[in-house]
Amino acid sequence: MASDTKMTPQSGLLSAEANQAAALAAFGGVLTVDLDAIIANWRKLEKTAVPAECSAVIKADAYGCGAAQVARALNKAGCKTFFVATIEEARNVRGAVPEAALYVLGGYFQNTGEHYAKINCRPVIGDLNELAEWDVFCRRTGWSGGAAIHIDTGMNRLGLTLSEAQAIIPRINAGDHGITLVMSHLVSAEQLNSQINAKQLAAFRGIASEFSGVPAALANSSGIFLGAPFQFDLVRPGAALYGVNPTPEADNPMQPVVDLKARIVQTRTIERGETVGYGGTWTARRPTKLAIIAVGYADGYFRAASSNDGTRGAEVIVAGKRCPVAGRVSMDLIAIDITDLPPNAARRGHMVTLLGEGITVDELAHHFGTIGYEVLTSLGHRYARVYKGGNAVEPLTKPEPAPAAEQPPAPPPIEQPTAPPPLPS
């Protein structure tokens, strides 16, 4: 684990550990991502899905865990296919996985073909207009980098309808189509007894079988655990890689990935009957010692985790013991009731655990009134981020805005391309 020298005081009198501590002291919280745990989760999912290929969904900055770092680690572990949401996300991770297949789930927009070609990534096409525009781009330039076809089987979000997909099958089966994957997305994969799972499976199996020689993908994280019929040629785990439970009706088979700690900035004692925080919604029922920590809802610790006189909120780990949130979570600060700790167990500058040491992403999601996906993707950018494992030492970094993308040149056109059969109207 190394620190970014731009953030570390340079002194020959300081050890590496002291330099690291000095760098961390500049932040109110520290977010640690265990890349080895992500690799272990991917390998477990891969083993569950054999013989299907196991890809990785790294959209939304790998669910808040750092897309480039996660992609690089998984690629070293053997993952060959990745999914992101936007072309900008693809651009930001391509350097980390230069040889991997990289799909963009958000689809294809007219006049963006050059961007796909420049970094050799593949659009996931879910509309006939997109398909026509992609087809024109490929014919004009001779680009043959591949694309996926997304078919809607019940989500009613993105994707060709079943009748639209049926209509393009003659075009695809005529050859020279460049389609490298046909896929759909499950609506209720985490619900084992949902009737829509069987309906979607039957619909997708029927239509995918008509795309001659094209690999098929249906299962997301939870879908992998629905069994072999849902796994097809490729599975697309996302949240499970990062420790979210893909089987909420059973114990979590995934390892925890994220550890989140925050710094105590002050301790104070209040008398019985005094209130804490905005609105005075939490009242001390005894002389109470509080620790004020330097994280709030601006850092992705939701206001919904607050407590009041009638409702217990979330808990954090202080000196190895669970302690409750006292009052409302504010933008930058949270008050914690540490009355039951031994004297001097928690002092200014000490770190407390908000996520980790038994507090799971799913537990925090319960207190936030949401799902683990939103917890992870909401983790703010005011934390120091530390990566461990992954067969590489990553620097301590503070996330910075992505640089403006260069305008890529158009790929060279080919002479007299042979036009494929027309798309259906």
Secondary structure as a PSIPRED ss2 file (coil, helix, strand):
# PSIPRED VFORMAT (PSIPRED V4.0)

   1 M C   1.000  0.000  0.000
   2 A E   0.000  0.000  1.000
   3 S E   0.000  0.000  1.000
   4 D C   1.000  0.000  0.000
   5 T H   0.000  1.000  0.000
   6 K H   0.000  1.000  0.000
   7 M H   0.000  1.000  0.000
   8 T C   1.000  0.000  0.000
   9 P C   1.000  0.000  0.000
  10 Q C   1.000  0.000  0.000
  11 S C   1.000  0.000  0.000
  12 G C   1.000  0.000  0.000
  13 L C   1.000  0.000  0.000
  14 L C   1.000  0.000  0.000
  15 S C   1.000  0.000  0.000
  16 A H   0.000  1.000  0.000
  17 E H   0.000  1.000  0.000
  18 A H   0.000  1.000  0.000
  19 N H   0.000  1.000  0.000
  20 Q H   0.000  1.000  0.000
  21 A H   0.000  1.000  0.000
  22 A H   0.000  1.000  0.000
  23 A H   0.000  1.000  0.000
  24 L H   0.000  1.000  0.000
  25 A C   1.000  0.000  0.000
  26 A C   1.000  0.000  0.000
  27 F C   1.000  0.000  0.000
  28 G C   1.000  0.000  0.000
  29 G E   0.000  0.000  1.000
  30 V E   0.000  0.000  1.000
  31 L E   0.000  0.000  1.000
  32 T E   0.000  0.000  1.000
  33 V E   0.000  0.000  1.000
  34 D E   0.000  0.000  1.000
  35 L H   0.000  1.000  0.000
  36 D H   0.000  1.000  0.000
  37 A H   0.000  1.000  0.000
  38 I H   0.000  1.000  0.000
  39 I H   0.000  1.000  0.000
  40 A H   0.000  1.000  0.000
  41 N H   0.000  1.000  0.000
  42 W H   0.000  1.000  0.000
  43 R H   0.000  1.000  0.000
  44 K H   0.000  1.000  0.000
  45 L H   0.000  1.000  0.000
  46 E H   0.000  1.000  0.000
  47 K H   0.000  1.000  0.000
  48 T H   0.000  1.000  0.000
  49 A H   0.000  1.000  0.000
  50 V C   1.000  0.000  0.000
  51 P C   1.000  0.000  0.000
  52 A C   1.000  0.000  0.000
  53 E E   0.000  0.000  1.000
  54 C E   0.000  0.000  1.000
  55 S C   1.000  0.000  0.000
  56 A E   0.000  0.000  1.000
  57 V E   0.000  0.000  1.000
  58 I C   1.000  0.000  0.000
  59 K H   0.000  1.000  0.000
  60 A H   0.000  1.000  0.000
  61 D H   0.000  1.000  0.000
  62 A H   0.000  1.000  0.000
  63 Y H   0.000  1.000  0.000
  64 G C   1.000  0.000  0.000
  65 C C   1.000  0.000  0.000
  66 G C   1.000  0.000  0.000
  67 A H   0.000  1.000  0.000
  68 A H   0.000  1.000  0.000
  69 Q H   0.000  1.000  0.000
  70 V H   0.000  1.000  0.000
  71 A H   0.000  1.000  0.000
  72 R H   0.000  1.000  0.000
  73 A H   0.000  1.000  0.000
  74 L H   0.000  1.000  0.000
  75 N H   0.000  1.000  0.000
  76 K H   0.000  1.000  0.000
  77 A H   0.000  1.000  0.000
  78 G C   1.000  0.000  0.000
  79 C C   1.000  0.000  0.000
  80 K C   1.000  0.000  0.000
  81 T E   0.000  0.000  1.000
  82 F E   0.000  0.000  1.000
  83 F E   0.000  0.000  1.000
  84 V E   0.000  0.000  1.000
  85 A C   1.000  0.000  0.000
  86 T C   1.000  0.000  0.000
  87 I H   0.000  1.000  0.000
  88 E H   0.000  1.000  0.000
  89 E H   0.000  1.000  0.000
  90 A H   0.000  1.000  0.000
  91 R H   0.000  1.000  0.000
  92 N H   0.000  1.000  0.000
  93 V H   0.000  1.000  0.000
  94 R H   0.000  1.000  0.000
  95 G C   1.000  0.000  0.000
  96 A C   1.000  0.000  0.000
  97 V C   1.000  0.000  0.000
  98 P C   1.000  0.000  0.000
  99 E C   1.000  0.000  0.000
 100 A C   1.000  0.000  0.000
 101 A E   0.000  0.000  1.000
 102 L E   0.000  0.000  1.000
 103 Y E   0.000  0.000  1.000
 104 V E   0.000  0.000  1.000
 105 L C   1.000  0.000  0.000
 106 G C   1.000  0.000  0.000
 107 G C   1.000  0.000  0.000
 108 Y C   1.000  0.000  0.000
 109 F C   1.000  0.000  0.000
 110 Q C   1.000  0.000  0.000
 111 N C   1.000  0.000  0.000
 112 T C   1.000  0.000  0.000
 113 G H   0.000  1.000  0.000
 114 E H   0.000  1.000  0.000
 115 H H   0.000  1.000  0.000
 116 Y H   0.000  1.000  0.000
 117 A H   0.000  1.000  0.000
 118 K H   0.000  1.000  0.000
 119 I H   0.000  1.000  0.000
 120 N C   1.000  0.000  0.000
 121 C C   1.000  0.000  0.000
 122 R E   0.000  0.000  1.000
 123 P E   0.000  0.000  1.000
 124 V E   0.000  0.000  1.000
 125 I E   0.000  0.000  1.000
 126 G C   1.000  0.000  0.000
 127 D C   1.000  0.000  0.000
 128 L H   0.000  1.000  0.000
 129 N H   0.000  1.000  0.000
 130 E H   0.000  1.000  0.000
 131 L H   0.000  1.000  0.000
 132 A H   0.000  1.000  0.000
 133 E H   0.000  1.000  0.000
 134 W H   0.000  1.000  0.000
 135 D H   0.000  1.000  0.000
 136 V H   0.000  1.000  0.000
 137 F H   0.000  1.000  0.000
 138 C H   0.000  1.000  0.000
 139 R H   0.000  1.000  0.000
 140 R H   0.000  1.000  0.000
 141 T H   0.000  1.000  0.000
 142 G C   1.000  0.000  0.000
 143 W C   1.000  0.000  0.000
 144 S C   1.000  0.000  0.000
 145 G C   1.000  0.000  0.000
 146 G C   1.000  0.000  0.000
 147 A E   0.000  0.000  1.000
 148 A E   0.000  0.000  1.000
 149 I E   0.000  0.000  1.000
 150 H E   0.000  0.000  1.000
 151 I E   0.000  0.000  1.000
 152 D C   1.000  0.000  0.000
 153 T C   1.000  0.000  0.000
 154 G C   1.000  0.000  0.000
 155 M C   1.000  0.000  0.000
 156 N C   1.000  0.000  0.000
 157 R C   1.000  0.000  0.000
 158 L C   1.000  0.000  0.000
 159 G C   1.000  0.000  0.000
 160 L E   0.000  0.000  1.000
 161 T C   1.000  0.000  0.000
 162 L H   0.000  1.000  0.000
 163 S H   0.000  1.000  0.000
 164 E H   0.000  1.000  0.000
 165 A H   0.000  1.000  0.000
 166 Q H   0.000  1.000  0.000
 167 A H   0.000  1.000  0.000
 168 I H   0.000  1.000  0.000
 169 I H   0.000  1.000  0.000
 170 P H   0.000  1.000  0.000
 171 R H   0.000  1.000  0.000
 172 I H   0.000  1.000  0.000
 173 N H   0.000  1.000  0.000
 174 A C   1.000  0.000  0.000
 175 G C   1.000  0.000  0.000
 176 D C   1.000  0.000  0.000
 177 H C   1.000  0.000  0.000
 178 G C   1.000  0.000  0.000
 179 I E   0.000  0.000  1.000
 180 T E   0.000  0.000  1.000
 181 L E   0.000  0.000  1.000
 182 V E   0.000  0.000  1.000
 183 M E   0.000  0.000  1.000
 184 S C   1.000  0.000  0.000
 185 H C   1.000  0.000  0.000
 186 L C   1.000  0.000  0.000
 187 V C   1.000  0.000  0.000
 188 S C   1.000  0.000  0.000
 189 A C   1.000  0.000  0.000
 190 E C   1.000  0.000  0.000
 191 Q C   1.000  0.000  0.000
 192 L C   1.000  0.000  0.000
 193 N C   1.000  0.000  0.000
 194 S C   1.000  0.000  0.000
 195 Q H   0.000  1.000  0.000
 196 I H   0.000  1.000  0.000
 197 N H   0.000  1.000  0.000
 198 A H   0.000  1.000  0.000
 199 K H   0.000  1.000  0.000
 200 Q H   0.000  1.000  0.000
 201 L H   0.000  1.000  0.000
 202 A H   0.000  1.000  0.000
 203 A H   0.000  1.000  0.000
 204 F H   0.000  1.000  0.000
 205 R H   0.000  1.000  0.000
 206 G H   0.000  1.000  0.000
 207 I H   0.000  1.000  0.000
 208 A H   0.000  1.000  0.000
 209 S C   1.000  0.000  0.000
 210 E C   1.000  0.000  0.000
 211 F C   1.000  0.000  0.000
 212 S C   1.000  0.000  0.000
 213 G C   1.000  0.000  0.000
 214 V C   1.000  0.000  0.000
 215 P C   1.000  0.000  0.000
 216 A E   0.000  0.000  1.000
 217 A E   0.000  0.000  1.000
 218 L C   1.000  0.000  0.000
 219 A C   1.000  0.000  0.000
 220 N C   1.000  0.000  0.000
 221 S H   0.000  1.000  0.000
 222 S H   0.000  1.000  0.000
 223 G H   0.000  1.000  0.000
 224 I H   0.000  1.000  0.000
 225 F C   1.000  0.000  0.000
 226 L C   1.000  0.000  0.000
 227 G C   1.000  0.000  0.000
 228 A H   0.000  1.000  0.000
 229 P H   0.000  1.000  0.000
 230 F H   0.000  1.000  0.000
 231 Q C   1.000  0.000  0.000
 232 F C   1.000  0.000  0.000
 233 D C   1.000  0.000  0.000
 234 L E   0.000  0.000  1.000
 235 V E   0.000  0.000  1.000
 236 R C   1.000  0.000  0.000
 237 P C   1.000  0.000  0.000
 238 G C   1.000  0.000  0.000
 239 A H   0.000  1.000  0.000
 240 A H   0.000  1.000  0.000
 241 L H   0.000  1.000  0.000
 242 Y H   0.000  1.000  0.000
 243 G C   1.000  0.000  0.000
 244 V C   1.000  0.000  0.000
 245 N C   1.000  0.000  0.000
 246 P C   1.000  0.000  0.000
 247 T C   1.000  0.000  0.000
 248 P C   1.000  0.000  0.000
 249 E C   1.000  0.000  0.000
 250 A C   1.000  0.000  0.000
 251 D C   1.000  0.000  0.000
 252 N C   1.000  0.000  0.000
 253 P C   1.000  0.000  0.000
 254 M C   1.000  0.000  0.000
 255 Q C   1.000  0.000  0.000
 256 P C   1.000  0.000  0.000
 257 V C   1.000  0.000  0.000
 258 V E   0.000  0.000  1.000
 259 D E   0.000  0.000  1.000
 260 L E   0.000  0.000  1.000
 261 K E   0.000  0.000  1.000
 262 A E   0.000  0.000  1.000
 263 R E   0.000  0.000  1.000
 264 I E   0.000  0.000  1.000
 265 V E   0.000  0.000  1.000
 266 Q E   0.000  0.000  1.000
 267 T E   0.000  0.000  1.000
 268 R E   0.000  0.000  1.000
 269 T E   0.000  0.000  1.000
 270 I E   0.000  0.000  1.000
 271 E C   1.000  0.000  0.000
 272 R C   1.000  0.000  0.000
 273 G C   1.000  0.000  0.000
 274 E C   1.000  0.000  0.000
 275 T E   0.000  0.000  1.000
 276 V E   0.000  0.000  1.000
 277 G C   1.000  0.000  0.000
 278 Y H   0.000  1.000  0.000
 279 G H   0.000  1.000  0.000
 280 G H   0.000  1.000  0.000
 281 T C   1.000  0.000  0.000
 282 W E   0.000  0.000  1.000
 283 T E   0.000  0.000  1.000
 284 A C   1.000  0.000  0.000
 285 R C   1.000  0.000  0.000
 286 R C   1.000  0.000  0.000
 287 P C   1.000  0.000  0.000
 288 T E   0.000  0.000  1.000
 289 K E   0.000  0.000  1.000
 290 L E   0.000  0.000  1.000
 291 A E   0.000  0.000  1.000
 292 I E   0.000  0.000  1.000
 293 I E   0.000  0.000  1.000
 294 A C   1.000  0.000  0.000
 295 V C   1.000  0.000  0.000
 296 G C   1.000  0.000  0.000
 297 Y H   0.000  1.000  0.000
 298 A H   0.000  1.000  0.000
 299 D H   0.000  1.000  0.000
 300 G C   1.000  0.000  0.000
 301 Y C   1.000  0.000  0.000
 302 F C   1.000  0.000  0.000
 303 R H   0.000  1.000  0.000
 304 A H   0.000  1.000  0.000
 305 A H   0.000  1.000  0.000
 306 S C   1.000  0.000  0.000
 307 S C   1.000  0.000  0.000
 308 N C   1.000  0.000  0.000
 309 D C   1.000  0.000  0.000
 310 G C   1.000  0.000  0.000
 311 T C   1.000  0.000  0.000
 312 R C   1.000  0.000  0.000
 313 G C   1.000  0.000  0.000
 314 A C   1.000  0.000  0.000
 315 E E   0.000  0.000  1.000
 316 V E   0.000  0.000  1.000
 317 I E   0.000  0.000  1.000
 318 V E   0.000  0.000  1.000
 319 A C   1.000  0.000  0.000
 320 G C   1.000  0.000  0.000
 321 K E   0.000  0.000  1.000
 322 R E   0.000  0.000  1.000
 323 C E   0.000  0.000  1.000
 324 P E   0.000  0.000  1.000
 325 V E   0.000  0.000  1.000
 326 A C   1.000  0.000  0.000
 327 G C   1.000  0.000  0.000
 328 R C   1.000  0.000  0.000
 329 V C   1.000  0.000  0.000
 330 S C   1.000  0.000  0.000
 331 M C   1.000  0.000  0.000
 332 D C   1.000  0.000  0.000
 333 L C   1.000  0.000  0.000
 334 I E   0.000  0.000  1.000
 335 A E   0.000  0.000  1.000
 336 I E   0.000  0.000  1.000
 337 D E   0.000  0.000  1.000
 338 I C   1.000  0.000  0.000
 339 T C   1.000  0.000  0.000
 340 D C   1.000  0.000  0.000
 341 L C   1.000  0.000  0.000
 342 P C   1.000  0.000  0.000
 343 P C   1.000  0.000  0.000
 344 N C   1.000  0.000  0.000
 345 A C   1.000  0.000  0.000
 346 A C   1.000  0.000  0.000
 347 R C   1.000  0.000  0.000
 348 R C   1.000  0.000  0.000
 349 G C   1.000  0.000  0.000
 350 H C   1.000  0.000  0.000
 351 M E   0.000  0.000  1.000
 352 V E   0.000  0.000  1.000
 353 T E   0.000  0.000  1.000
 354 L E   0.000  0.000  1.000
 355 L E   0.000  0.000  1.000
 356 G E   0.000  0.000  1.000
 357 E C   1.000  0.000  0.000
 358 G C   1.000  0.000  0.000
 359 I E   0.000  0.000  1.000
 360 T C   1.000  0.000  0.000
 361 V H   0.000  1.000  0.000
 362 D H   0.000  1.000  0.000
 363 E H   0.000  1.000  0.000
 364 L H   0.000  1.000  0.000
 365 A H   0.000  1.000  0.000
 366 H H   0.000  1.000  0.000
 367 H H   0.000  1.000  0.000
 368 F H   0.000  1.000  0.000
 369 G C   1.000  0.000  0.000
 370 T C   1.000  0.000  0.000
 371 I C   1.000  0.000  0.000
 372 G H   0.000  1.000  0.000
 373 Y H   0.000  1.000  0.000
 374 E H   0.000  1.000  0.000
 375 V H   0.000  1.000  0.000
 376 L H   0.000  1.000  0.000
 377 T H   0.000  1.000  0.000
 378 S H   0.000  1.000  0.000
 379 L C   1.000  0.000  0.000
 380 G C   1.000  0.000  0.000
 381 H C   1.000  0.000  0.000
 382 R C   1.000  0.000  0.000
 383 Y C   1.000  0.000  0.000
 384 A E   0.000  0.000  1.000
 385 R E   0.000  0.000  1.000
 386 V E   0.000  0.000  1.000
 387 Y E   0.000  0.000  1.000
 388 K E   0.000  0.000  1.000
 389 G C   1.000  0.000  0.000
 390 G C   1.000  0.000  0.000
 391 N C   1.000  0.000  0.000
 392 A C   1.000  0.000  0.000
 393 V C   1.000  0.000  0.000
 394 E C   1.000  0.000  0.000
 395 P E   0.000  0.000  1.000
 396 L E   0.000  0.000  1.000
 397 T E   0.000  0.000  1.000
 398 K C   1.000  0.000  0.000
 399 P C   1.000  0.000  0.000
 400 E C   1.000  0.000  0.000
 401 P C   1.000  0.000  0.000
 402 A C   1.000  0.000  0.000
 403 P C   1.000  0.000  0.000
 404 A C   1.000  0.000  0.000
 405 A C   1.000  0.000  0.000
 406 E C   1.000  0.000  0.000
 407 Q C   1.000  0.000  0.000
 408 P C   1.000  0.000  0.000
 409 P C   1.000  0.000  0.000
 410 A C   1.000  0.000  0.000
 411 P C   1.000  0.000  0.000
 412 P C   1.000  0.000  0.000
 413 P C   1.000  0.000  0.000
 414 I C   1.000  0.000  0.000
 415 E C   1.000  0.000  0.000
 416 Q C   1.000  0.000  0.000
 417 P C   1.000  0.000  0.000
 418 T C   1.000  0.000  0.000
 419 A C   1.000  0.000  0.000
 420 P C   1.000  0.000  0.000
 421 P C   1.000  0.000  0.000
 422 P C   1.000  0.000  0.000
 423 L C   1.000  0.000  0.000
 424 P C   1.000  0.000  0.000
 425 S C   1.000  0.000  0.000
